[in-house]
Amino acid sequence: MIKSKKLISDRGITPDEIRYSKSNKCLTVTFDNGRTFSYSAELLRVESPSAEVKGHNTSEKRIVPGCQDVGITKIDYVGNYAVRIHFDDMHNTGIYSWLYLYELGETKDKVWNCYLKRLEGLGLKRKSTGAS
C-alpha cells in the first residue's frame, strides 16, 4: 500500500490511497473525492500511456497481447502528478497521471471491451503463448 500525500493534479483530482494486491494482480486507487477504482494489472499494462503502446498519435495505438498474467513489481511517484508502474514483463515507461487513472477508472468497461474486440479482430490472445 502506498499512502499518498495531498498532491496537485489536473482538475484537482488526487489519490488518497493507492493499494496493490499481488494475489489478485489488482491496483485500487481511492481519490480524494471519495471515488474508488480497481484496475487489473493487465488493463493497466495494455492501456499504458507510454509511447510504446499509445504511439505518438491515436492512429498509432498498439494492441499488446499476452498480458493476462502480467503483474506489478513496483510503483514509483513521479513528481506530484503521477506514478510510474513497473510490470513484471519489464515494461515501465508509462507515466500514469492522476487524471489518466481517474478517467480510465470511469471508462474501464468500455476501454476493456474495445481492447478485447480489437484483440480478437487481430487474432491475438490475452494469454501469453511463451517463447519458443
Secondary structure by P-SEA (a helix, b strand, c coil): ccccccccccccccccbbbbcccccbbbbbccccbbbbbcaaaaaaacccccccccccccbbbbcccccccccccccccccbbbbbcccccccccccaaaaaaaaacaaaaaaaaaaaaaaacccccccccc
